[in-house]
Each structure stands twice: as C-alpha cells, then as structure tokens.
Amino acid sequence: RQALYAAVGLVLMYAVARIDYTRLQDLRFVVYGLLIGLLLITLGLATATRGAKAWIELPFFTLQPSEFGKVLLVVSLAGFLVSRMRLMGRQTTARILLLGLIPTMLVMAENDLGSAMVYGVGILAVLFVAGAPWRHFAALGALFAVALAIVLVAAPAVGVEVLKPYQKDRLTSFLEPSADPADAGYQQQQSKIAIGSGEKTGRGVENATQTQLDYLPEHHTDFIFAVVGETYGFVGCALVLSLYALLIWRALHILTIAKNLYGALLAGGITVMLLFQLFVNVGMNVGIMPITGVTAPLLSAGGSSMLATFLAIGLLQSIHAQARETAAGKGRATIFE
C-alpha cells in the first residue's frame, strides 16, 4: 500500500514540478480558504482515532487534511507576505501570525498536537526568511513561554484542562520515562531498547523481537526509526539520516537560488517543516523529545503524509527549474550583449 502511495506521489510531484509556482501567489486567498475549509470539514466529519479527530474515512483512502494543510499553509502565507513586504513591520508580522494561528488552532481542536507544532514552525520559518526583526521573535518567544505556563500550570490550577491528560503525560514523560515505565514512559523505553539492541548492523527482520512481537507500539508510524535501528542497526540509521541530510541540503540550495522572494519563502517554509518533523520524530525515538505523533517524512506509514511530502518536493522542484531557466536566460542575454 505504501508503494502505491509512493507511485501516486511521484506522479503528483512531477505534475507540480512542471507548473510555474509563481501563479500560486495570485491564488493565495483561494489556497487559504481551501486550507480553512478542509480543517473545518475534518472537525465536522472526522472520527476520533487514538484520541485525535484528524482522519476522514473515504471509500478507498483515509484522508488526513492536516498533512496537506502544512503545504497549503506555507503557500498561502508566503503569498500574503510577498504582497506586504514593503510594509514589513509589527503589523505585517502580527497579520501573518493571525493568519497562521487560525488553522493552527483548528488543528489543535482536532487534538493533533504534532501537526499543530509543525504549523507553528512553518509560520516562524516563513517570517524568518522574509526578514522579520529578531525583536519580533524574542517577543514571540516570551509569549510562547507565558502561554505554556498558562496551559500547563495556571489553567489546570483553576480547573481548566487545555490539554488532555494523555497529551500532558506525553509532553512530560520523556524527561523521566523510567518513572512510569508501564504507562506514560512505556513507548520511549521500548523504542530505546529496540534501537540499542540493533547495535552496529542490526538483528535482521526475523530476529527484531521488539517489532515482530509488538512490544514497540506504533512501530509503523511514530516509531519507525526505532524499527530501522533494531533491524539494521547503526548502519541502517546512518544511511537513513544521510539520505535525509541530502534532501535537506538540496532544499536549502534551492532556497538560495530561488528566482524571487516568493520562491525563497516557499522553499524556506517547506525545508524547515521537513527538518522539524525529522528532528522531532527521531528525537522522540531516542528519548530527547516528547511523543507528539509527528511522523518521519517518506518513512512512516500513511498515505496523506506521503502524498503531502511529495507535493512539497514537487514545489521545490518547480522553484529549482524556474531558477535554472532564469539563470539560463540571463546567460544567453549576456552572450548576445
């Protein structure tokens, strides 16, 4: 099934790579409306799975709109930013934050904390590439610290639960997973056991007992990296991380050669989102990040994640192709001159 998703994703990537991405800038209102519409439909139609209402059951496909929303968010916010770059100041930053926080809060309402975090990082990435002043990010950091204190301390003290109990346990258990190894810390404990047992070259598919005997929960999605570690050891993990490093390096290169600001904003937002998802997923597998349900791009099982990632890579390809055509045109003009 994943191979089928990958095949469809490759076709989608090729189709997107052939279009002129700059046309999306004029469609920013349409794209943003589509993003909000998909998230609202999800809240109305989705059924709860593992505590989150993020999936819509279709006849041949289980759709997770929040995955596609990651790409739609960057596309729309980049368009809004470019249209207001001459007025880059507190008002512009505030408007972009407001536009970004609306879909982020909708995803939070779905109890999809991992995707909401990715949305937040995407917003900051677009602002950073656009050149927002550092004092804006400092203010945002202070606001985030205050919000975190309210959510985790102040609100529960007065009887208001912003986060579900299992969400709070996930966010805090990684600090001391051995304190509750049978419940809140179970997943990370089993994940570290799986990775450690793989040693240098792994135990092989048949002998990977943590995976084969289902001691490791969600080993096809959230903890797929632990499966790689147990099955193929340090060598397999190093290979996977090297391929991710190549992808991120090429994405950063595309960011630097984009022919216009809109392309740079798109490439920056997509690259940081991919990097953040990778860091959080691998981090929660090795016990340095809380369990938030963030999947590893192109590695974790899931059709929506696979298709959305290929869609994002297609946009990167389009930015690269347009940059090469522009450079080639300038080269020919120089020769004629």
Backbone torsions as a table, in degrees:
resi	resn	phi	psi	omega
1	ARG	NA	-40.5	177.5
2	GLN	-64.7	-35.4	177.1
3	ALA	-63.7	-37.9	177.6
4	LEU	-65.5	-44.0	177.0
5	TYR	-60.3	-41.0	-179.9
6	ALA	-64.3	-40.1	179.3
7	ALA	-64.1	-44.5	177.0
8	VAL	-64.3	-39.4	179.3
9	GLY	-62.7	-38.9	178.3
10	LEU	-64.3	-40.8	176.8
11	VAL	-63.7	-43.4	178.2
12	LEU	-62.3	-42.6	179.1
13	MET	-60.8	-45.6	-179.7
14	TYR	-62.5	-41.7	-179.4
15	ALA	-64.4	-43.4	-179.4
16	VAL	-68.1	-37.0	-179.2
17	ALA	-64.4	-22.9	-177.4
18	ARG	-84.8	-12.7	-178.0
19	ILE	-91.1	162.7	175.7
20	ASP	-86.9	109.0	-174.5
21	TYR	-62.1	-23.2	-177.7
22	THR	-64.0	-21.5	177.6
23	ARG	-64.9	-25.5	-179.4
24	LEU	-67.2	-24.7	179.3
25	GLN	-61.5	-38.7	178.8
26	ASP	-73.9	-16.5	-178.9
27	LEU	-100.8	19.3	-173.8
28	ARG	-60.5	-37.4	179.0
29	PHE	-68.3	-38.9	177.9
30	VAL	-65.3	-44.9	-179.2
31	VAL	-63.8	-43.7	179.8
32	TYR	-65.5	-41.1	176.4
33	GLY	-62.2	-39.5	176.9
34	LEU	-62.7	-41.6	178.5
35	LEU	-59.8	-51.3	-178.7
36	ILE	-64.3	-40.5	179.7
37	GLY	-61.7	-44.1	179.5
38	LEU	-62.1	-42.0	-178.6
39	LEU	-69.3	-37.2	177.3
40	LEU	-67.5	-40.3	177.0
41	ILE	-61.8	-39.1	178.8
42	THR	-61.6	-43.8	178.6
43	LEU	-62.4	-31.6	-178.0
44	GLY	-84.3	-32.2	-171.5
45	LEU	-110.9	-22.6	-172.7
46	ALA	-69.1	149.9	174.3
47	THR	-105.5	146.7	-176.5
48	ALA	-68.7	128.9	175.3
49	THR	-133.9	121.8	-176.8
50	ARG	54.6	36.4	176.1
51	GLY	87.2	-7.2	-177.4
52	ALA	-117.4	138.9	175.0
53	LYS	-99.7	72.4	-172.4
54	ALA	-121.3	-2.7	-174.7
55	TRP	-120.9	137.3	176.4
56	ILE	-111.2	123.0	-179.0
57	GLU	-78.5	116.8	174.4
58	LEU	-108.9	165.4	-176.1
59	PRO	-53.7	-42.8	-176.4
60	PHE	-122.6	12.3	-172.1
61	PHE	-161.3	139.1	173.5
62	THR	-100.6	110.0	-173.0
63	LEU	-90.3	133.1	172.9
64	GLN	-116.7	91.6	-175.0
65	PRO	-58.4	-29.7	-178.5
66	SER	-62.5	-25.6	177.1
67	GLU	-68.6	-46.5	177.2
68	PHE	-68.6	-27.9	179.1
69	GLY	-62.5	-26.9	178.1
70	LYS	-60.5	-42.7	179.6
71	VAL	-73.1	-44.2	-179.1
72	LEU	-61.6	-36.0	179.9
73	LEU	-63.0	-46.9	-179.4
74	VAL	-64.9	-42.8	-179.4
75	VAL	-60.1	-45.4	-177.4
76	SER	-73.4	-45.4	-179.0
77	LEU	-64.0	-38.3	177.2
78	ALA	-61.4	-40.1	178.0
79	GLY	-64.7	-43.7	178.5
80	PHE	-64.0	-38.3	-178.8
81	LEU	-67.1	-44.7	-179.2
82	VAL	-61.2	-37.3	-178.6
83	SER	-69.7	-14.1	-177.9
84	ARG	-124.3	18.8	-174.4
85	MET	-63.7	-28.9	179.3
86	ARG	-67.9	-17.6	-178.6
87	LEU	-114.8	33.8	-176.3
88	MET	-65.5	105.8	-179.7
89	GLY	-160.2	-159.6	-177.0
90	ARG	-62.3	-38.1	-179.4
91	GLN	-65.1	-42.3	179.2
92	THR	-64.9	-45.7	178.3
93	THR	-59.9	-42.8	-179.7
94	ALA	-64.5	-40.2	-180.0
95	ARG	-65.6	-43.7	179.7
96	ILE	-64.8	-40.2	177.3
97	LEU	-61.4	-43.5	-180.0
98	LEU	-63.4	-45.5	179.3
99	LEU	-62.4	-34.9	179.9
100	GLY	-78.7	-33.6	-176.9
101	LEU	-72.4	-27.4	179.9
102	ILE	-60.5	-54.9	176.3
103	PRO	-65.7	-31.3	178.6
104	THR	-63.2	-42.1	178.9
105	MET	-68.4	-33.8	176.0
106	LEU	-63.7	-40.0	177.4
107	VAL	-67.6	-38.0	175.3
108	MET	-60.9	-36.9	178.5
109	ALA	-65.0	-23.3	175.8
110	GLU	-79.9	-2.0	-174.0
111	ASN	64.5	28.0	177.5
112	ASP	-102.0	78.5	-174.7
113	LEU	-64.5	-38.7	-178.3
114	GLY	-61.2	-47.9	179.0
115	SER	-64.8	-36.9	178.3
116	ALA	-62.0	-38.5	176.6
117	MET	-63.6	-41.3	179.1
118	VAL	-64.3	-39.7	176.7
119	TYR	-59.6	-45.8	-179.5
120	GLY	-61.2	-41.9	178.4
121	VAL	-66.2	-38.2	177.7
122	GLY	-61.7	-40.2	177.4
123	ILE	-61.2	-47.2	-179.7
124	LEU	-64.7	-37.1	-179.6
125	ALA	-63.9	-44.1	179.7
126	VAL	-63.8	-41.5	177.7
127	LEU	-64.4	-39.2	-179.5
128	PHE	-64.2	-47.4	-179.7
129	VAL	-65.1	-32.4	179.1
130	ALA	-72.0	-12.3	177.3
131	GLY	91.9	27.6	176.9
132	ALA	-61.2	139.4	-178.2
133	PRO	-60.8	151.9	-178.9
134	TRP	-63.8	-30.3	179.7
135	ARG	-63.9	-27.4	175.6
136	HIS	-66.3	-42.1	179.7
137	PHE	-69.6	-34.2	176.3
138	ALA	-63.7	-42.1	178.2
139	ALA	-64.5	-39.9	178.1
140	LEU	-64.8	-37.9	177.3
141	GLY	-62.9	-40.7	178.2
142	ALA	-66.1	-41.5	178.3
143	LEU	-64.2	-38.4	178.9
144	PHE	-64.1	-42.5	179.1
145	ALA	-62.0	-41.4	178.4
146	VAL	-65.3	-44.2	179.7
147	ALA	-62.4	-39.8	179.3
148	LEU	-64.0	-41.1	178.4
149	ALA	-64.1	-38.9	179.4
150	ILE	-66.5	-44.4	-176.5
151	VAL	-66.9	-44.3	-172.6
152	LEU	-90.0	-24.1	-173.8
153	VAL	-121.3	-61.6	-171.2
154	ALA	-65.6	-49.3	-177.6
155	ALA	-61.9	-48.2	177.2
156	PRO	-61.2	-28.9	-179.2
157	ALA	-65.8	-27.7	179.2
158	VAL	-103.4	11.7	174.6
159	GLY	89.4	13.5	178.8
160	VAL	-106.5	117.7	-178.8
161	GLU	-100.0	102.6	177.8
162	VAL	-76.0	-43.6	177.9
163	LEU	-101.7	147.6	174.6
164	LYS	-67.3	152.4	179.8
165	PRO	-55.1	-39.9	-179.1
166	TYR	-68.0	-30.0	177.3
167	GLN	-68.7	-42.2	177.6
168	LYS	-64.4	-38.9	178.9
169	ASP	-63.7	-39.8	178.9
170	ARG	-64.5	-39.8	-176.8
171	LEU	-71.1	-28.0	-174.6
172	THR	-105.1	-20.3	-173.9
173	SER	-68.7	-25.6	-177.3
174	PHE	-67.9	-19.9	178.4
175	LEU	-68.8	-32.9	178.8
176	GLU	-150.7	72.7	-176.1
177	PRO	-64.2	-25.8	-179.0
178	SER	-72.8	-12.8	-179.8
179	ALA	-68.7	-27.7	179.7
180	ASP	-143.1	65.4	-172.4
181	PRO	-67.2	-17.3	-178.0
182	ALA	-92.2	-9.0	-176.4
183	ASP	-133.7	-93.8	-173.8
184	ALA	-62.9	-36.1	-177.9
185	GLY	-94.0	5.0	-172.9
186	TYR	-62.8	-47.6	-174.4
187	GLN	-61.3	-46.8	-178.3
188	GLN	-70.3	-33.9	176.0
189	GLN	-61.6	-47.5	-179.9
190	GLN	-66.4	-34.4	178.7
191	SER	-64.5	-45.8	-179.8
192	LYS	-67.6	-34.6	175.6
193	ILE	-62.7	-42.8	-179.7
194	ALA	-62.9	-47.5	-178.7
195	ILE	-65.3	-42.9	-179.3
196	GLY	-65.3	-36.0	-178.1
197	SER	-70.4	-18.7	179.0
198	GLY	-72.9	-22.7	179.5
199	GLU	49.5	-133.0	-172.0
200	LYS	-78.3	-50.1	-172.7
201	THR	-117.4	2.7	175.4
202	GLY	90.9	168.6	-177.5
203	ARG	-99.7	-5.5	-176.6
204	GLY	83.6	165.1	-175.5
205	VAL	-65.0	-46.7	-174.6
206	GLU	-69.0	-32.8	-176.0
207	ASN	-95.0	3.7	179.2
208	ALA	-79.7	80.3	-170.9
209	THR	-66.9	-34.8	179.1
210	GLN	-58.7	-37.4	180.0
211	THR	-83.8	-50.4	-173.5
212	GLN	-65.4	-33.7	-178.7
213	LEU	-97.2	8.6	174.9
214	ASP	61.8	30.3	170.9
215	TYR	-70.9	-30.1	-178.8
216	LEU	-92.5	111.1	-178.4
217	PRO	-71.0	152.9	175.2
218	GLU	49.1	42.7	-175.4
219	HIS	-75.4	-6.3	177.4
220	HIS	-97.7	-9.5	-177.7
221	THR	-125.2	-87.6	-174.3
222	ASP	-62.3	-35.5	-173.5
223	PHE	-113.5	36.0	178.8
224	ILE	-67.3	-31.3	-179.8
225	PHE	-66.3	-34.0	176.8
226	ALA	-65.9	-33.3	176.3
227	VAL	-64.5	-43.2	176.8
228	VAL	-60.1	-43.3	-179.5
229	GLY	-63.8	-41.8	-179.4
230	GLU	-71.9	-40.4	-173.9
231	THR	-79.6	-40.9	-173.7
232	TYR	-119.8	1.6	172.6
233	GLY	67.8	-160.8	-178.7
234	PHE	-60.9	-36.4	-179.3
235	VAL	-61.5	-47.1	-179.9
236	GLY	-64.1	-42.9	178.5
237	CYS	-63.1	-42.0	-179.9
238	ALA	-63.4	-38.8	178.9
239	LEU	-64.9	-46.1	179.9
240	VAL	-61.4	-45.8	-179.8
241	LEU	-66.6	-33.0	177.0
242	SER	-65.8	-39.7	177.6
243	LEU	-66.2	-39.8	175.6
244	TYR	-63.4	-41.6	179.2
245	ALA	-60.7	-39.6	177.4
246	LEU	-63.0	-43.3	179.3
247	LEU	-62.0	-46.5	-179.3
248	ILE	-66.0	-39.9	179.3
249	TRP	-62.0	-44.0	179.6
250	ARG	-66.6	-37.5	178.3
251	ALA	-64.8	-40.8	177.1
252	LEU	-65.4	-36.9	176.8
253	HIS	-62.7	-41.7	178.2
254	ILE	-63.2	-38.3	176.8
255	LEU	-57.2	-40.4	-175.9
256	THR	-75.7	-22.8	-176.0
257	ILE	-107.0	3.6	-179.0
258	ALA	-54.4	141.7	-173.6
259	LYS	-75.9	-16.9	-179.9
260	ASN	-150.2	173.1	-177.0
261	LEU	-64.4	-37.4	-179.1
262	TYR	-60.7	-42.7	177.3
263	GLY	-64.1	-38.8	178.7
264	ALA	-65.6	-40.6	178.6
265	LEU	-64.8	-42.7	177.6
266	LEU	-60.9	-49.7	-178.0
267	ALA	-63.1	-40.5	179.4
268	GLY	-64.7	-45.4	179.4
269	GLY	-63.2	-44.6	180.0
270	ILE	-64.3	-45.0	-177.3
271	THR	-62.4	-46.5	-178.5
272	VAL	-66.3	-37.8	177.1
273	MET	-61.4	-46.6	179.5
274	LEU	-62.5	-44.8	-179.0
275	LEU	-64.3	-41.3	-179.9
276	PHE	-64.8	-44.1	179.0
277	GLN	-60.7	-42.2	179.5
278	LEU	-64.0	-46.5	-178.1
279	PHE	-61.9	-44.7	-178.2
280	VAL	-68.0	-43.2	-178.3
281	ASN	-64.3	-49.6	179.2
282	VAL	-66.1	-38.2	-179.9
283	GLY	-61.6	-41.5	-179.6
284	MET	-74.9	-21.7	175.3
285	ASN	-71.9	-34.1	-178.7
286	VAL	-99.8	0.9	171.8
287	GLY	90.6	17.4	178.9
288	ILE	-107.8	-1.1	177.4
289	MET	-135.6	150.1	178.9
290	PRO	-69.7	157.6	178.9
291	ILE	-79.9	114.2	-176.2
292	THR	-127.2	5.3	177.4
293	GLY	78.1	19.3	177.6
294	VAL	-83.2	127.1	-177.3
295	THR	-89.6	159.6	176.0
296	ALA	-85.0	122.9	-177.6
297	PRO	-57.1	131.4	176.3
298	LEU	67.6	-0.1	-178.3
299	LEU	-115.1	-44.7	179.0
300	SER	-71.5	149.0	177.2
301	ALA	-68.9	145.4	179.6
302	GLY	144.0	119.8	-176.7
303	GLY	-69.7	-41.6	-178.7
304	SER	-63.0	-44.0	179.3
305	SER	-63.0	-42.5	-179.9
306	MET	-63.1	-48.1	-177.8
307	LEU	-66.8	-41.0	179.9
308	ALA	-64.5	-38.4	179.3
309	THR	-67.0	-42.2	177.0
310	PHE	-65.4	-34.7	175.8
311	LEU	-61.9	-43.2	178.5
312	ALA	-64.5	-42.0	179.1
313	ILE	-66.0	-35.0	175.6
314	GLY	-60.9	-39.9	176.1
315	LEU	-63.7	-40.9	176.4
316	LEU	-61.0	-40.7	178.5
317	GLN	-63.9	-39.2	178.5
318	SER	-63.6	-43.4	178.4
319	ILE	-61.4	-42.0	179.8
320	HIS	-65.5	-44.5	-178.8
321	ALA	-63.8	-43.1	179.2
322	GLN	-65.0	-36.7	178.5
323	ALA	-65.8	-40.6	179.3
324	ARG	-67.0	-40.9	178.4
325	GLU	-63.3	-40.9	178.8
326	THR	-64.4	-43.4	179.0
327	ALA	-64.2	-40.1	178.8
328	ALA	-65.1	-39.5	178.2
329	GLY	-63.6	-41.1	177.8
330	LYS	-65.6	-36.7	179.3
331	GLY	-64.6	-43.1	178.6
332	ARG	-65.1	-39.4	179.5
333	ALA	-63.6	-37.6	178.9
334	THR	-65.7	-39.2	179.4
335	ILE	-63.1	-45.5	-179.2
336	PHE	-66.0	-33.7	178.4
337	GLU	-66.3	NA	NA
